[in-house]
Amino acid sequence: MGITQGLRSHGGHLGAVVGFAGYTAGWTMLQRRSGRPLPAAPGPWELLLTATATFRLSRLIGKASVTRPLRAPFTEVEGAGAPAELNETPREEPGRKTVGELISCPFCLSVWIVTGFVGARAVWPEATRTATGALTALTVSDALQFGYSVLSERADH
């Protein structure tokens, strides 16, 4: 495969990498303009909140049936996934495939989301802590819902 053919076949991914670099640079510029010093390294509690919030938001955007309208221009539904989630595949049309891959993959989204949380923490630490705390509470609530369902099913048998 020649260089030109390789770039053409991976052009969407190259665009995503360039977009991510711009996204990261944007957070950096926003932090510098805010005049705030860089925050201290996060402690274990902050890391746990950020990781849990990243997990939950990436699943909410990438899989939840309620956020399907955001993914619809870029993906096609394969079928039901986990409770309240959908499995989707990217549309094959040029310009949609890479976005479809990104927006329907919680693992892919998590890189963008955690970068957003890190950038937001540098600019708006209190608001970011509130948001990550709320998403962490949602994650715990979801786990309790699943646990309750399992226990209820076992009690019925």
C-alpha positions as CSV (number, residue, x, y, z in Angstrom):
1,M,0.0,0.0,0.0
2,G,1.5,3.3,-1.0
3,I,1.6,6.4,1.2
4,T,-1.2,8.1,-0.7
5,Q,-3.5,5.1,-0.6
6,G,-2.6,4.6,3.1
7,L,-3.5,8.3,3.9
8,R,-6.7,8.0,1.9
9,S,-7.8,4.8,3.7
10,H,-7.0,6.3,7.1
11,G,-7.9,9.9,6.4
12,G,-10.8,9.8,8.8
13,H,-8.7,8.6,11.6
14,L,-6.0,11.1,10.8
15,G,-8.7,13.8,10.9
16,A,-9.8,12.5,14.4
17,V,-6.2,12.7,15.6
18,V,-5.8,16.2,14.3
19,G,-9.2,17.1,15.8
20,F,-8.1,15.7,19.2
21,A,-4.9,17.7,19.1
22,G,-7.0,20.8,18.4
23,Y,-9.4,19.9,21.2
24,T,-6.5,19.5,23.7
25,A,-4.8,22.7,22.5
26,G,-8.1,24.5,23.0
27,W,-8.3,23.3,26.6
28,T,-4.7,24.4,27.1
29,M,-5.4,27.9,25.7
30,L,-8.5,28.2,27.8
31,Q,-6.6,27.3,31.0
32,R,-3.9,29.8,30.2
33,R,-6.4,32.6,29.6
34,S,-8.2,31.8,32.8
35,G,-5.1,33.0,34.7
36,R,-5.5,30.1,37.2
37,P,-2.5,28.1,38.1
38,L,-2.4,24.5,37.0
39,P,-4.1,22.4,39.7
40,A,-2.2,20.0,41.9
41,A,-2.0,16.4,40.9
42,P,-5.3,14.8,41.6
43,G,-5.6,12.6,44.7
44,P,-7.1,9.1,44.8
45,W,-10.6,10.4,45.5
46,E,-10.5,12.8,42.5
47,L,-9.1,10.1,40.3
48,L,-11.9,7.8,41.3
49,L,-14.6,10.4,40.6
50,T,-13.1,11.3,37.3
51,A,-12.7,7.7,36.2
52,T,-16.3,6.8,37.2
53,A,-17.7,9.9,35.6
54,T,-15.8,9.2,32.4
55,F,-17.1,5.6,32.3
56,R,-20.7,6.7,32.8
57,L,-20.7,9.7,30.4
58,S,-19.0,7.6,27.7
59,R,-21.6,4.9,28.0
60,L,-24.4,7.5,28.2
61,I,-23.2,9.2,24.9
62,G,-22.0,6.0,23.1
63,K,-24.7,3.4,24.0
64,A,-27.8,4.8,25.7
65,S,-31.1,4.6,23.8
66,V,-32.0,8.1,25.0
67,T,-28.9,9.6,23.2
68,R,-29.6,7.7,19.9
69,P,-30.5,11.0,18.1
70,L,-27.0,12.2,18.6
71,R,-25.6,9.1,17.0
72,A,-28.3,8.6,14.3
73,P,-26.6,10.6,11.5
74,F,-23.4,8.5,11.9
75,T,-24.5,5.0,13.0
76,E,-27.1,2.3,12.2
77,V,-28.7,0.2,15.0
78,E,-27.8,-3.4,15.1
79,G,-30.0,-4.3,18.0
80,A,-30.5,-4.1,21.8
81,G,-27.4,-4.1,24.0
82,A,-27.2,-4.0,27.7
83,P,-30.3,-2.6,29.5
84,A,-31.3,0.8,28.0
85,E,-28.4,0.5,25.5
86,L,-28.1,-0.1,21.8
87,N,-25.4,-1.8,19.7
88,E,-24.7,0.2,16.6
89,T,-22.3,0.2,13.6
90,P,-20.9,3.2,11.9
91,R,-22.4,4.2,8.6
92,E,-20.1,3.6,5.6
93,E,-20.6,6.9,3.9
94,P,-17.5,9.0,3.7
95,G,-17.3,11.6,6.5
96,R,-19.6,9.5,8.7
97,K,-17.7,6.3,9.4
98,T,-15.0,7.8,11.6
99,V,-17.4,9.9,13.6
100,G,-19.7,6.8,13.8
101,E,-16.8,4.8,15.2
102,L,-15.9,7.4,17.7
103,I,-19.4,8.3,18.9
104,S,-20.7,4.7,19.3
105,C,-17.6,3.4,21.2
106,P,-17.4,4.1,24.9
107,F,-13.7,3.3,24.9
108,C,-13.0,5.8,22.1
109,L,-15.2,8.4,23.7
110,S,-13.5,8.0,27.1
111,V,-10.3,9.6,25.8
112,W,-12.1,12.7,24.7
113,I,-14.3,12.8,27.8
114,V,-11.4,12.4,30.3
115,T,-9.5,15.1,28.5
116,G,-12.5,17.4,28.8
117,F,-12.7,16.6,32.5
118,V,-9.0,17.3,33.0
119,G,-9.2,20.6,31.1
120,A,-12.4,21.6,32.9
121,R,-10.8,20.8,36.2
122,A,-8.0,23.2,35.4
123,V,-10.4,26.0,34.5
124,W,-13.5,25.4,36.6
125,P,-12.5,23.0,39.4
126,E,-15.6,23.4,41.6
127,A,-18.0,22.9,38.7
128,T,-16.1,20.0,37.4
129,R,-16.0,18.3,40.8
130,T,-19.8,18.8,41.0
131,A,-20.3,17.2,37.5
132,T,-18.0,14.3,38.1
133,G,-19.7,13.7,41.5
134,A,-23.1,13.7,39.9
135,L,-22.0,11.3,37.2
136,T,-20.4,9.1,39.9
137,A,-23.7,9.1,41.9
138,L,-25.5,8.1,38.7
139,T,-23.1,5.2,38.2
140,V,-23.7,4.0,41.7
141,S,-27.5,4.4,41.3
142,D,-27.3,2.3,38.1
143,A,-25.3,-0.4,39.9
144,L,-27.9,-0.5,42.7
145,Q,-30.7,-0.8,40.1
146,F,-29.0,-3.8,38.5
147,G,-28.3,-5.3,41.9
148,Y,-32.0,-4.8,42.9
149,S,-33.1,-6.5,39.7
150,V,-30.9,-9.5,40.2
151,L,-32.0,-9.9,43.8
152,S,-35.7,-9.5,42.9
153,E,-35.4,-12.2,40.2
154,R,-33.7,-14.6,42.6
155,A,-36.4,-13.9,45.3
156,D,-39.1,-14.8,42.7
157,H,-37.6,-18.3,42.1
